[in-house]
């Protein structure tokens, strides 16, 4: 689920028919808050002093409903939770990670 070089790491997540919990640790000081979930279950959580964020919903969400985006204090999108682009092979447990959002004109 995560990699030691990731700026946002998944601590863990789980769900059942009544709830979903998703916990992450943020190592990038530029991340101010993260939004996750689909409407009407979209949640915004701010990074705390320990750089942990725990999301919880009172409904069951699948990973494809997370739609996670990490933002700066200026509301600029910095990272997104997704599978890697431009690949033919995906490891479902390892490759669903927080990837930097590359803006037009920026280099990888």
HELIX and SHEET records of a PDB file:
HELIX    1   1 UNK A   63  UNK A   65  5                                   3    
SHEET    1   A 3 UNK A   8  UNK A  15  0                                        
SHEET    2   A 3 UNK A  20  UNK A  26 -1                                        
SHEET    3   A 3 UNK A  52  UNK A  57 -1                                        
SHEET    1   B 5 UNK A  43  UNK A  46  0                                        
SHEET    2   B 5 UNK A  33  UNK A  36 -1                                        
SHEET    3   B 5 UNK A  69  UNK A  71 -1                                        
SHEET    4   B 5 UNK A  77  UNK A  82 -1                                        
SHEET    5   B 5 UNK A  97  UNK A 100 -1                                        
END                                                                             
